[in-house]
Every structure is written in C-alpha cells, then in structure tokens.
Amino acid sequence: MSDIIKCTCMLADISEWAAMSEEYVKFFPDNRPARSAFAGTGLARGARVEIECIAKLN
C-alpha cells in the first residue's frame, strides 16, 4: 500500500464521499496518495464505490 501514488474513486452517489473517505484513510494511515473522485452510474455488480489505484515500481 505504501507504493500507491494515486487513486481514482468512482461513487454511485457523490453524497457518500464523506463515508467513503472515512474508510479510505484507514488504508493509508501514513502515506496518503493523491486522489480524485466522481459520481458514476452502473458500477460493477451494483457496487457503491470502485477505486482504481496507480502504484510506483521500485
């Protein structure tokens, strides 16, 4: 997780940003990668959130 540098968060409802953010920071307690978010419809399998991450290679 420390190699992740950017995440894109897709939310079924952008009003759920705060709830998603509370969970998101638990995965990155020391290293908070850049992130962006937007609302989308039709996420896979009825998901409420989908997160795509980009990591650096060592």
PQR file of N, CA, C, O and H, with PARSE charges and radii, in Angstrom:
ATOM      1  N   MET A   1       0.813  -1.189   0.000 -0.4000 1.5000
ATOM      2  CA  MET A   1       0.000   0.000   0.000 -0.0000 2.0000
ATOM      3  C   MET A   1       0.862   1.262   0.000  0.5500 1.7000
ATOM      4  O   MET A   1       0.416   2.308  -0.472 -0.5500 1.4000
ATOM      5  N   SER A   2       2.070   1.184   0.513 -0.4000 1.5000
ATOM      6  CA  SER A   2       2.928   2.378   0.558 -0.0000 2.0000
ATOM      7  C   SER A   2       3.434   2.787  -0.824  0.5500 1.7000
ATOM      8  O   SER A   2       3.952   3.892  -0.984 -0.5500 1.4000
ATOM      9  H   SER A   2       2.433   0.334   0.896  0.4000 1.0000
ATOM     10  N   ASP A   3       3.293   1.915  -1.824 -0.4000 1.5000
ATOM     11  CA  ASP A   3       3.728   2.247  -3.186 -0.0000 2.0000
ATOM     12  C   ASP A   3       2.635   2.904  -4.025  0.5500 1.7000
ATOM     13  O   ASP A   3       2.889   3.308  -5.159 -0.5500 1.4000
ATOM     14  H   ASP A   3       2.873   1.017  -1.694  0.4000 1.0000
ATOM     15  N   ILE A   4       1.434   3.013  -3.487 -0.4000 1.5000
ATOM     16  CA  ILE A   4       0.337   3.635  -4.235 -0.0000 2.0000
ATOM     17  C   ILE A   4       0.521   5.144  -4.221  0.5500 1.7000
ATOM     18  O   ILE A   4       0.718   5.746  -3.165 -0.5500 1.4000
ATOM     19  H   ILE A   4       1.228   2.684  -2.565  0.4000 1.0000
ATOM     20  N   ILE A   5       0.456   5.755  -5.412 -0.4000 1.5000
ATOM     21  CA  ILE A   5       0.664   7.201  -5.516 -0.0000 2.0000
ATOM     22  C   ILE A   5      -0.581   7.973  -5.938  0.5500 1.7000
ATOM     23  O   ILE A   5      -0.630   9.190  -5.758 -0.5500 1.4000
ATOM     24  H   ILE A   5       0.297   5.266  -6.270  0.4000 1.0000
ATOM     25  N   LYS A   6      -1.591   7.298  -6.496 -0.4000 1.5000
ATOM     26  CA  LYS A   6      -2.797   7.990  -6.966 -0.0000 2.0000
ATOM     27  C   LYS A   6      -3.961   7.021  -6.983  0.5500 1.7000
ATOM     28  O   LYS A   6      -3.814   5.876  -7.410 -0.5500 1.4000
ATOM     29  H   LYS A   6      -1.551   6.310  -6.642  0.4000 1.0000
ATOM     30  N   CYS A   7      -5.116   7.471  -6.521 -0.4000 1.5000
ATOM     31  CA  CYS A   7      -6.348   6.685  -6.564 -0.0000 2.0000
ATOM     32  C   CYS A   7      -7.450   7.506  -7.215  0.5500 1.7000
ATOM     33  O   CYS A   7      -7.564   8.711  -6.990 -0.5500 1.4000
ATOM     34  H   CYS A   7      -5.236   8.401  -6.174  0.4000 1.0000
ATOM     35  N   THR A   8      -8.244   6.846  -8.010 -0.4000 1.5000
ATOM     36  CA  THR A   8      -9.441   7.442  -8.583 -0.0000 2.0000
ATOM     37  C   THR A   8     -10.629   6.714  -7.975  0.5500 1.7000
ATOM     38  O   THR A   8     -10.733   5.492  -8.074 -0.5500 1.4000
ATOM     39  H   THR A   8      -8.151   5.867  -8.192  0.4000 1.0000
ATOM     40  N   CYS A   9     -11.514   7.460  -7.354 -0.4000 1.5000
ATOM     41  CA  CYS A   9     -12.659   6.886  -6.649 -0.0000 2.0000
ATOM     42  C   CYS A   9     -13.931   7.193  -7.442  0.5500 1.7000
ATOM     43  O   CYS A   9     -14.242   8.350  -7.722 -0.5500 1.4000
ATOM     44  H   CYS A   9     -11.429   8.454  -7.274  0.4000 1.0000
ATOM     45  N   MET A  10     -14.645   6.146  -7.790 -0.4000 1.5000
ATOM     46  CA  MET A  10     -15.913   6.292  -8.506 -0.0000 2.0000
ATOM     47  C   MET A  10     -17.024   5.906  -7.533  0.5500 1.7000
ATOM     48  O   MET A  10     -17.041   4.794  -7.007 -0.5500 1.4000
ATOM     49  H   MET A  10     -14.392   5.206  -7.563  0.4000 1.0000
ATOM     50  N   LEU A  11     -17.939   6.826  -7.303 -0.4000 1.5000
ATOM     51  CA  LEU A  11     -19.014   6.622  -6.335 -0.0000 2.0000
ATOM     52  C   LEU A  11     -20.361   6.561  -7.034  0.5500 1.7000
ATOM     53  O   LEU A  11     -20.622   7.324  -7.964 -0.5500 1.4000
ATOM     54  H   LEU A  11     -17.925   7.730  -7.730  0.4000 1.0000
ATOM     55  N   ALA A  12     -21.209   5.656  -6.585 -0.4000 1.5000
ATOM     56  CA  ALA A  12     -22.558   5.580  -7.133 -0.0000 2.0000
ATOM     57  C   ALA A  12     -23.337   6.846  -6.783  0.5500 1.7000
ATOM     58  O   ALA A  12     -24.211   7.268  -7.541 -0.5500 1.4000
ATOM     59  H   ALA A  12     -20.996   5.036  -5.830  0.4000 1.0000
ATOM     60  N   ASP A  13     -23.022   7.454  -5.636 -0.4000 1.5000
ATOM     61  CA  ASP A  13     -23.684   8.683  -5.186 -0.0000 2.0000
ATOM     62  C   ASP A  13     -22.630   9.568  -4.541  0.5500 1.7000
ATOM     63  O   ASP A  13     -22.082   9.211  -3.498 -0.5500 1.4000
ATOM     64  H   ASP A  13     -22.313   7.111  -5.021  0.4000 1.0000
ATOM     65  N   ILE A  14     -22.338  10.708  -5.137 -0.4000 1.5000
ATOM     66  CA  ILE A  14     -21.274  11.585  -4.643 -0.0000 2.0000
ATOM     67  C   ILE A  14     -21.544  12.066  -3.218  0.5500 1.7000
ATOM     68  O   ILE A  14     -20.617  12.480  -2.522 -0.5500 1.4000
ATOM     69  H   ILE A  14     -22.783  10.998  -5.984  0.4000 1.0000
ATOM     70  N   SER A  15     -22.803  12.015  -2.777 -0.4000 1.5000
ATOM     71  CA  SER A  15     -23.103  12.420  -1.391 -0.0000 2.0000
ATOM     72  C   SER A  15     -22.515  11.439  -0.381  0.5500 1.7000
ATOM     73  O   SER A  15     -22.502  11.734   0.814 -0.5500 1.4000
ATOM     74  H   SER A  15     -23.556  11.679  -3.342  0.4000 1.0000
ATOM     75  N   GLU A  16     -22.030  10.286  -0.826 -0.4000 1.5000
ATOM     76  CA  GLU A  16     -21.400   9.298   0.054 -0.0000 2.0000
ATOM     77  C   GLU A  16     -19.883   9.512   0.166  0.5500 1.7000
ATOM     78  O   GLU A  16     -19.171   8.666   0.707 -0.5500 1.4000
ATOM     79  H   GLU A  16     -22.041  10.047  -1.797  0.4000 1.0000
ATOM     80  N   TRP A  17     -19.401  10.637  -0.344 -0.4000 1.5000
ATOM     81  CA  TRP A  17     -17.965  10.944  -0.314 -0.0000 2.0000
ATOM     82  C   TRP A  17     -17.412  10.893   1.111  0.5500 1.7000
ATOM     83  O   TRP A  17     -16.373  10.272   1.337 -0.5500 1.4000
ATOM     84  H   TRP A  17     -19.979  11.325  -0.783  0.4000 1.0000
ATOM     85  N   ALA A  18     -18.067  11.519   2.059 -0.4000 1.5000
ATOM     86  CA  ALA A  18     -17.555  11.557   3.435 -0.0000 2.0000
ATOM     87  C   ALA A  18     -17.436  10.158   4.032  0.5500 1.7000
ATOM     88  O   ALA A  18     -16.439   9.848   4.683 -0.5500 1.4000
ATOM     89  H   ALA A  18     -18.910  12.024   1.876  0.4000 1.0000
ATOM     90  N   ALA A  19     -18.432   9.322   3.822 -0.4000 1.5000
ATOM     91  CA  ALA A  19     -18.393   7.953   4.348 -0.0000 2.0000
ATOM     92  C   ALA A  19     -17.268   7.156   3.698  0.5500 1.7000
ATOM     93  O   ALA A  19     -16.564   6.410   4.377 -0.5500 1.4000
ATOM     94  H   ALA A  19     -19.242   9.574   3.293  0.4000 1.0000
ATOM     95  N   MET A  20     -17.095   7.310   2.385 -0.4000 1.5000
ATOM     96  CA  MET A  20     -16.017   6.615   1.683 -0.0000 2.0000
ATOM     97  C   MET A  20     -14.670   7.106   2.191  0.5500 1.7000
ATOM     98  O   MET A  20     -13.756   6.308   2.397 -0.5500 1.4000
ATOM     99  H   MET A  20     -17.668   7.917   1.833  0.4000 1.0000
ATOM    100  N   SER A  21     -14.540   8.399   2.391 -0.4000 1.5000
ATOM    101  CA  SER A  21     -13.284   8.980   2.844 -0.0000 2.0000
ATOM    102  C   SER A  21     -12.887   8.468   4.223  0.5500 1.7000
ATOM    103  O   SER A  21     -11.704   8.239   4.479 -0.5500 1.4000
ATOM    104  H   SER A  21     -15.282   9.047   2.223  0.4000 1.0000
ATOM    105  N   GLU A  22     -13.856   8.286   5.112 -0.4000 1.5000
ATOM    106  CA  GLU A  22     -13.571   7.742   6.447 -0.0000 2.0000
ATOM    107  C   GLU A  22     -12.935   6.360   6.350  0.5500 1.7000
ATOM    108  O   GLU A  22     -12.010   6.056   7.104 -0.5500 1.4000
ATOM    109  H   GLU A  22     -14.817   8.471   4.904  0.4000 1.0000
ATOM    110  N   GLU A  23     -13.410   5.527   5.445 -0.4000 1.5000
ATOM    111  CA  GLU A  23     -12.852   4.186   5.256 -0.0000 2.0000
ATOM    112  C   GLU A  23     -11.528   4.239   4.501  0.5500 1.7000
ATOM    113  O   GLU A  23     -10.595   3.507   4.830 -0.5500 1.4000
ATOM    114  H   GLU A  23     -14.161   5.774   4.834  0.4000 1.0000
ATOM    115  N   TYR A  24     -11.444   5.083   3.511 -0.4000 1.5000
ATOM    116  CA  TYR A  24     -10.251   5.220   2.659 -0.0000 2.0000
ATOM    117  C   TYR A  24      -9.004   5.510   3.491  0.5500 1.7000
ATOM    118  O   TYR A  24      -7.970   4.872   3.298 -0.5500 1.4000
ATOM    119  H   TYR A  24     -12.202   5.678   3.244  0.4000 1.0000
ATOM    120  N   VAL A  25      -9.093   6.463   4.410 -0.4000 1.5000
ATOM    121  CA  VAL A  25      -7.916   6.852   5.185 -0.0000 2.0000
ATOM    122  C   VAL A  25      -7.424   5.734   6.097  0.5500 1.7000
ATOM    123  O   VAL A  25      -6.265   5.755   6.512 -0.5500 1.4000
ATOM    124  H   VAL A  25      -9.934   6.981   4.567  0.4000 1.0000
ATOM    125  N   LYS A  26      -8.264   4.769   6.416 -0.4000 1.5000
ATOM    126  CA  LYS A  26      -7.828   3.630   7.229 -0.0000 2.0000
ATOM    127  C   LYS A  26      -6.801   2.781   6.487  0.5500 1.7000
ATOM    128  O   LYS A  26      -5.966   2.131   7.115 -0.5500 1.4000
ATOM    129  H   LYS A  26      -9.205   4.752   6.078  0.4000 1.0000
ATOM    130  N   PHE A  27      -6.856   2.780   5.159 -0.4000 1.5000
ATOM    131  CA  PHE A  27      -5.923   2.007   4.353 -0.0000 2.0000
ATOM    132  C   PHE A  27      -4.604   2.734   4.150  0.5500 1.7000
ATOM    133  O   PHE A  27      -3.608   2.114   3.779 -0.5500 1.4000
ATOM    134  H   PHE A  27      -7.535   3.308   4.649  0.4000 1.0000
ATOM    135  N   PHE A  28      -4.585   4.039   4.386 -0.4000 1.5000
ATOM    136  CA  PHE A  28      -3.391   4.853   4.178 -0.0000 2.0000
ATOM    137  C   PHE A  28      -3.125   5.725   5.403  0.5500 1.7000
ATOM    138  O   PHE A  28      -3.221   6.950   5.318 -0.5500 1.4000
ATOM    139  H   PHE A  28      -5.395   4.543   4.687  0.4000 1.0000
ATOM    140  N   PRO A  29      -2.792   5.113   6.542 -0.5600 1.5000
ATOM    141  CA  PRO A  29      -2.621   5.902   7.768  0.2800 2.0000
ATOM    142  C   PRO A  29      -1.419   6.846   7.725  0.5500 1.7000
ATOM    143  O   PRO A  29      -1.462   7.911   8.340 -0.5500 1.4000
ATOM    144  N   ASP A  30      -0.356   6.485   7.019 -0.4000 1.5000
ATOM    145  CA  ASP A  30       0.853   7.310   6.994 -0.0000 2.0000
ATOM    146  C   ASP A  30       1.104   7.954   5.633  0.5500 1.7000
ATOM    147  O   ASP A  30       1.586   9.084   5.552 -0.5500 1.4000
ATOM    148  H   ASP A  30      -0.322   5.620   6.519  0.4000 1.0000
ATOM    149  N   ASN A  31       0.778   7.237   4.579 -0.4000 1.5000
ATOM    150  CA  ASN A  31       1.045   7.709   3.220 -0.0000 2.0000
ATOM    151  C   ASN A  31      -0.287   7.919   2.499  0.5500 1.7000
ATOM    152  O   ASN A  31      -0.928   6.954   2.083 -0.5500 1.4000
ATOM    153  H   ASN A  31       0.387   6.319   4.645  0.4000 1.0000
ATOM    154  N   ARG A  32      -0.696   9.157   2.355 -0.4000 1.5000
ATOM    155  CA  ARG A  32      -1.966   9.451   1.687 -0.0000 2.0000
ATOM    156  C   ARG A  32      -1.705   9.828   0.238  0.5500 1.7000
ATOM    157  O   ARG A  32      -1.231  10.929  -0.043 -0.5500 1.4000
ATOM    158  H   ARG A  32      -0.175   9.941   2.693  0.4000 1.0000
ATOM    159  N   PRO A  33      -2.012   8.916  -0.686 -0.5600 1.5000
ATOM    160  CA  PRO A  33      -1.792   9.218  -2.099  0.2800 2.0000
ATOM    161  C   PRO A  33      -2.772  10.277  -2.603  0.5500 1.7000
ATOM    162  O   PRO A  33      -3.827  10.498  -2.008 -0.5500 1.4000
ATOM    163  N   ALA A  34      -2.409  10.920  -3.697 -0.4000 1.5000
ATOM    164  CA  ALA A  34      -3.331  11.855  -4.342 -0.0000 2.0000
ATOM    165  C   ALA A  34      -4.592  11.089  -4.719  0.5500 1.7000
ATOM    166  O   ALA A  34      -4.544   9.880  -4.944 -0.5500 1.4000
ATOM    167  H   ALA A  34      -1.552  10.740  -4.180  0.4000 1.0000
ATOM    168  N   ARG A  35      -5.714  11.788  -4.785 -0.4000 1.5000
ATOM    169  CA  ARG A  35      -6.943  11.109  -5.201 -0.0000 2.0000
ATOM    170  C   ARG A  35      -7.894  12.096  -5.861  0.5500 1.7000
ATOM    171  O   ARG A  35      -7.841  13.307  -5.644 -0.5500 1.4000
ATOM    172  H   ARG A  35      -5.753  12.771  -4.602  0.4000 1.0000
ATOM    173  N   SER A  36      -8.745  11.529  -6.656 -0.4000 1.5000
ATOM    174  CA  SER A  36      -9.828  12.284  -7.273 -0.0000 2.0000
ATOM    175  C   SER A  36     -11.064  11.403  -7.190  0.5500 1.7000
ATOM    176  O   SER A  36     -10.970  10.188  -7.016 -0.5500 1.4000
ATOM    177  H   SER A  36      -8.788  10.546  -6.831  0.4000 1.0000
ATOM    178  N   ALA A  37     -12.224  12.036  -7.317 -0.4000 1.5000
ATOM    179  CA  ALA A  37     -13.459  11.274  -7.219 -0.0000 2.0000
ATOM    180  C   ALA A  37     -14.520  11.874  -8.133  0.5500 1.7000
ATOM    181  O   ALA A  37     -14.519  13.069  -8.430 -0.5500 1.4000
ATOM    182  H   ALA A  37     -12.300  13.023  -7.458  0.4000 1.0000
ATOM    183  N   PHE A  38     -15.408  11.015  -8.558 -0.4000 1.5000
ATOM    184  CA  PHE A  38     -16.556  11.459  -9.331 -0.0000 2.0000
ATOM    185  C   PHE A  38     -17.688  10.466  -9.145  0.5500 1.7000
ATOM    186  O   PHE A  38     -17.476   9.321  -8.746 -0.5500 1.4000
ATOM    187  H   PHE A  38     -15.408  10.045  -8.317  0.4000 1.0000
ATOM    188  N   ALA A  39     -18.895  10.927  -9.443 -0.4000 1.5000
ATOM    189  CA  ALA A  39     -20.065  10.065  -9.355 -0.0000 2.0000
ATOM    190  C   ALA A  39     -20.277   9.383 -10.698  0.5500 1.7000
ATOM    191  O   ALA A  39     -20.078   9.983 -11.754 -0.5500 1.4000
ATOM    192  H   ALA A  39     -19.068  11.857  -9.768  0.4000 1.0000
ATOM    193  N   GLY A  40     -20.679   8.139 -10.642 -0.4000 1.5000
ATOM    194  CA  GLY A  40     -20.941   7.399 -11.874 -0.0000 2.0000
ATOM    195  C   GLY A  40     -22.124   6.465 -11.663  0.5500 1.7000
ATOM    196  O   GLY A  40     -22.487   6.149 -10.530 -0.5500 1.4000
ATOM    197  H   GLY A  40     -20.840   7.651  -9.784  0.4000 1.0000
ATOM    198  N   THR A  41     -22.701   6.043 -12.730 -0.4000 1.5000
ATOM    199  CA  THR A  41     -23.799   5.084 -12.632 -0.0000 2.0000
ATOM    200  C   THR A  41     -23.345   3.763 -13.231  0.5500 1.7000
ATOM    201  O   THR A  41     -22.451   3.724 -14.077 -0.5500 1.4000
ATOM    202  H   THR A  41     -22.407   6.300 -13.651  0.4000 1.0000
ATOM    203  N   GLY A  42     -23.960   2.699 -12.792 -0.4000 1.5000
ATOM    204  CA  GLY A  42     -23.667   1.387 -13.347 -0.0000 2.0000
ATOM    205  C   GLY A  42     -22.331   0.804 -12.928  0.5500 1.7000
ATOM    206  O   GLY A  42     -21.671   0.144 -13.731 -0.5500 1.4000
ATOM    207  H   GLY A  42     -24.687   2.730 -12.105  0.4000 1.0000
ATOM    208  N   LEU A  43     -21.912   1.034 -11.674 -0.4000 1.5000
ATOM    209  CA  LEU A  43     -20.678   0.410 -11.207 -0.0000 2.0000
ATOM    210  C   LEU A  43     -20.865  -1.109 -11.212  0.5500 1.7000
ATOM    211  O   LEU A  43     -21.982  -1.605 -11.068 -0.5500 1.4000
ATOM    212  H   LEU A  43     -22.448   1.570 -11.022  0.4000 1.0000
ATOM    213  N   ALA A  44     -19.785  -1.822 -11.374 -0.4000 1.5000
ATOM    214  CA  ALA A  44     -19.824  -3.281 -11.488 -0.0000 2.0000
ATOM    215  C   ALA A  44     -20.540  -3.936 -10.306  0.5500 1.7000
ATOM    216  O   ALA A  44     -20.296  -3.605  -9.146 -0.5500 1.4000
ATOM    217  H   ALA A  44     -18.878  -1.418 -11.491  0.4000 1.0000
ATOM    218  N   ARG A  45     -21.423  -4.866 -10.632 -0.4000 1.5000
ATOM    219  CA  ARG A  45     -22.130  -5.688  -9.640 -0.0000 2.0000
ATOM    220  C   ARG A  45     -22.885  -4.873  -8.597  0.5500 1.7000
ATOM    221  O   ARG A  45     -23.034  -5.310  -7.456 -0.5500 1.4000
ATOM    222  H   ARG A  45     -21.622  -5.135 -11.575  0.4000 1.0000
ATOM    223  N   GLY A  46     -23.354  -3.711  -8.976 -0.4000 1.5000
ATOM    224  CA  GLY A  46     -24.132  -2.886  -8.057 -0.0000 2.0000
ATOM    225  C   GLY A  46     -23.326  -2.256  -6.935  0.5500 1.7000
ATOM    226  O   GLY A  46     -23.885  -1.885  -5.903 -0.5500 1.4000
ATOM    227  H   GLY A  46     -23.233  -3.356  -9.903  0.4000 1.0000
ATOM    228  N   ALA A  47     -22.023  -2.132  -7.122 -0.4000 1.5000
ATOM    229  CA  ALA A  47     -21.154  -1.569  -6.085 -0.0000 2.0000
ATOM    230  C   ALA A  47     -21.521  -0.116  -5.796  0.5500 1.7000
ATOM    231  O   ALA A  47     -22.061   0.576  -6.660 -0.5500 1.4000
ATOM    232  H   ALA A  47     -21.568  -2.434  -7.960  0.4000 1.0000
ATOM    233  N   ARG A  48     -21.229   0.341  -4.590 -0.4000 1.5000
ATOM    234  CA  ARG A  48     -21.429   1.741  -4.210 -0.0000 2.0000
ATOM    235  C   ARG A  48     -20.181   2.557  -4.497  0.5500 1.7000
ATOM    236  O   ARG A  48     -20.256   3.768  -4.706 -0.5500 1.4000
ATOM    237  H   ARG A  48     -20.790  -0.220  -3.889  0.4000 1.0000
ATOM    238  N   VAL A  49     -19.020   1.883  -4.508 -0.4000 1.5000
ATOM    239  CA  VAL A  49     -17.755   2.571  -4.770 -0.0000 2.0000
ATOM    240  C   VAL A  49     -16.815   1.632  -5.518  0.5500 1.7000
ATOM    241  O   VAL A  49     -16.817   0.420  -5.304 -0.5500 1.4000
ATOM    242  H   VAL A  49     -18.958   0.899  -4.339  0.4000 1.0000
ATOM    243  N   GLU A  50     -16.024   2.215  -6.387 -0.4000 1.5000
ATOM    244  CA  GLU A  50     -14.975   1.480  -7.093 -0.0000 2.0000
ATOM    245  C   GLU A  50     -13.744   2.362  -7.036  0.5500 1.7000
ATOM    246  O   GLU A  50     -13.830   3.563  -7.290 -0.5500 1.4000
ATOM    247  H   GLU A  50     -16.023   3.200  -6.562  0.4000 1.0000
ATOM    248  N   ILE A  51     -12.587   1.775  -6.700 -0.4000 1.5000
ATOM    249  CA  ILE A  51     -11.358   2.554  -6.551 -0.0000 2.0000
ATOM    250  C   ILE A  51     -10.280   1.951  -7.424  0.5500 1.7000
ATOM    251  O   ILE A  51      -9.978   0.762  -7.334 -0.5500 1.4000
ATOM    252  H   ILE A  51     -12.517   0.799  -6.493  0.4000 1.0000
ATOM    253  N   GLU A  52      -9.702   2.794  -8.275 -0.4000 1.5000
ATOM    254  CA  GLU A  52      -8.589   2.405  -9.137 -0.0000 2.0000
ATOM    255  C   GLU A  52      -7.331   3.045  -8.579  0.5500 1.7000
ATOM    256  O   GLU A  52      -7.316   4.243  -8.296 -0.5500 1.4000
ATOM    257  H   GLU A  52      -9.948   3.760  -8.348  0.4000 1.0000
ATOM    258  N   CYS A  53      -6.271   2.256  -8.417 -0.4000 1.5000
ATOM    259  CA  CYS A  53      -5.034   2.765  -7.836 -0.0000 2.0000
ATOM    260  C   CYS A  53      -3.869   2.628  -8.814  0.5500 1.7000
ATOM    261  O   CYS A  53      -3.801   1.686  -9.604 -0.5500 1.4000
ATOM    262  H   CYS A  53      -6.283   1.283  -8.647  0.4000 1.0000
ATOM    263  N   ILE A  54      -2.966   3.588  -8.737 -0.4000 1.5000
ATOM    264  CA  ILE A  54      -1.733   3.548  -9.514 -0.0000 2.0000
ATOM    265  C   ILE A  54      -0.581   3.482  -8.512  0.5500 1.7000
ATOM    266  O   ILE A  54      -0.524   4.273  -7.571 -0.5500 1.4000
ATOM    267  H   ILE A  54      -3.022   4.353  -8.096  0.4000 1.0000
ATOM    268  N   ALA A  55       0.329   2.540  -8.717 -0.4000 1.5000
ATOM    269  CA  ALA A  55       1.458   2.378  -7.816 -0.0000 2.0000
ATOM    270  C   ALA A  55       2.768   2.570  -8.566  0.5500 1.7000
ATOM    271  O   ALA A  55       2.840   2.358  -9.776 -0.5500 1.4000
ATOM    272  H   ALA A  55       0.282   1.898  -9.482  0.4000 1.0000
ATOM    273  N   LYS A  56       3.789   2.969  -7.845 -0.4000 1.5000
ATOM    274  CA  LYS A  56       5.120   3.138  -8.438 -0.0000 2.0000
ATOM    275  C   LYS A  56       5.864   1.813  -8.355  0.5500 1.7000
ATOM    276  O   LYS A  56       5.633   1.014  -7.447 -0.5500 1.4000
ATOM    277  H   LYS A  56       3.731   3.142  -6.862  0.4000 1.0000
ATOM    278  N   LEU A  57       6.746   1.592  -9.301 -0.4000 1.5000
ATOM    279  CA  LEU A  57       7.604   0.417  -9.295 -0.0000 2.0000
ATOM    280  C   LEU A  57       8.922   0.762  -8.634  0.5500 1.7000
ATOM    281  O   LEU A  57       9.500   1.816  -8.897 -0.5500 1.4000
ATOM    282  H   LEU A  57       6.933   2.241 -10.038  0.4000 1.0000
ATOM    283  N   ASN A  58       9.385  -0.107  -7.794 -0.4000 1.5000
ATOM    284  CA  ASN A  58      10.691   0.129  -7.142 -0.0000 2.0000
ATOM    285  C   ASN A  58      11.799  -0.462  -7.948  0.5500 1.7000
ATOM    286  O   ASN A  58      12.963  -0.365  -7.562 -0.5500 1.4000
ATOM    287  H   ASN A  58       8.915  -0.964  -7.580  0.4000 1.0000
TER
END
